């Protein structure tokens, strides 16, 4: 069964609307297309709020979450971003994190086709760290499957995540409703509560929004 923070938020939306929730698994590559085609009514799925996406789907304000890039490594191996200079770091093909790790911090990124392969390379010692999205690394560390590993550097390059409706609905009743839900999640402390429930590292961004 699907579970997690965004599933809980989707349940909140369905309850407020008085409808039965139908969860649809999405990927980065198809989520906006699914919304455009009417296969889903709302996206609540780790989508960074970027100008090019706002031209395609109706991202509502405020953002409900934020994430950036960070490192996962064995405890004691690294003390921050400066420590990856000249060292092999596991990454995922096609993510912008790789370029930043190389250009700004001097890492030698070894890019893998999937997260599983990259993280197994980290376990086997082919890399000193795994560079990826902070929310995903938080989930890994909270899963109990990465004992002895830590978030080895502060989160940088944070980008807000937006929930979205079809672009023609953004300024209509439906879009305003979802915007109102997001305001209430912040104001009531609901997002902070879910952060604690799912073992996510406390976010300064969420606290300031609340």
Rosetta blueprint (number, residue, H / E / L):
1 X L
2 X L
3 X L
4 X L
5 X H
6 X H
7 X H
8 X H
9 X H
10 X H
11 X H
12 X H
13 X H
14 X H
15 X H
16 X H
17 X H
18 X L
19 X L
20 X L
21 X L
22 X L
23 X L
24 X L
25 X L
26 X L
27 X L
28 X L
29 X L
30 X L
31 X H
32 X H
33 X H
34 X H
35 X H
36 X H
37 X H
38 X L
39 X L
40 X L
41 X L
42 X L
43 X E
44 X L
45 X L
46 X L
47 X L
48 X E
49 X L
50 X L
51 X H
52 X H
53 X H
54 X H
55 X L
56 X L
57 X E
58 X E
59 X E
60 X L
61 X L
62 X L
63 X L
64 X L
65 X E
66 X E
67 X E
68 X E
69 X E
70 X E
71 X E
72 X E
73 X E
74 X E
75 X L
76 X L
77 X L
78 X L
79 X L
80 X L
81 X H
82 X H
83 X H
84 X H
85 X L
86 X L
87 X L
88 X E
89 X E
90 X E
91 X E
92 X E
93 X L
94 X L
95 X L
96 X H
97 X H
98 X H
99 X H
100 X H
101 X H
102 X H
103 X H
104 X H
105 X H
106 X L
107 X L
108 X E
109 X E
110 X E
111 X E
112 X E
113 X L
114 X L
115 X H
116 X H
117 X H
118 X H
119 X H
120 X H
121 X H
122 X H
123 X H
124 X L
125 X L
126 X L
127 X L
128 X L
129 X E
130 X E
131 X E
132 X E
133 X E
134 X H
135 X H
136 X H
137 X H
138 X H
139 X H
140 X H
141 X H
142 X H
143 X L
144 X L
145 X L
146 X L
147 X L
148 X L
149 X E
150 X E
151 X E
152 X L
153 X L
154 X L
155 X L
156 X E
157 X E
158 X E
159 X E
160 X E
161 X E
162 X L
163 X L
164 X E
165 X E
166 X E
167 X H
168 X H
169 X H
170 X L
171 X L
172 X L
173 X H
174 X H
175 X H
176 X H
177 X H
178 X H
179 X H
180 X H
181 X H
182 X H
183 X H
184 X H
185 X H
186 X H
187 X H
188 X H
189 X L
190 X H
191 X H
192 X H
193 X H
194 X H
195 X H
196 X H
197 X H
198 X L
199 X L
200 X L
201 X L
202 X L
203 X L
204 X H
205 X H
206 X H
207 X H
208 X H
209 X H
210 X L
